[in-house]
Every structure is written in structure tokens, then in C-alpha cells.
């Protein structure tokens, strides 16, 4: 049953290494690099639910939230989207 529902597993760190686009491999470094890539940012729109308590994960305050579970999940997804975008063109 597990294989049918989740047929693929992706490892962000491995994808980043194989892409050849990243020198540093920590999640924070990868996220910072992706967050500062103008090509990526103009082609991806991320909206934050600022009215329901998610103000800390947007803008300058975001960097102080590394290692909070929800923010690490957000950073992981953000980096994954960036690497897929790099590879897909």
C-alpha cells in the first residue's frame, strides 16, 4: 500500500548535489541561495497567510526560524521547487 500512495521519494540534498548548481549543501544555505535567485522568483509565486499567524515566515523575520518544523518543511519545499525548475528549464 505504501508504494502505491507514495511511489517516489526525493532527497533534496542529493538533488542539489547532482544539479551542480550549489556549492553549500545545508538547508539554510540552499534556501538562501534559492530565495535570492531572480529567475526563480519571477517564475514562482508564493503566498503567505499573513492574517492567520504566519507573519514570522515571510520577509526579514524568516531567517530567525530555521529549525522550526513548519519552517523547515517550507524551506525544503521551496528548495525542491527551485531544483525542479532548474532541471526542467
Number of C-alpha atoms within 10 A of each C-alpha: 6 6 7 7 7 8 8 7 6 8 9 19 18 10 17 20 13 11 13 8 12 16 11 13 14 10 17 17 13 23 21 14 16 21 15 10 11 9 12 16 13 8 9 12 7 6 7 12 10 11 7 7 9 11 13 15 20 13 8 8 10 12 15 11 13 14 13 10 10 12 18 16 12 14 22 19 14 17 24 21 15 24 22 14 14 13 9 7 6
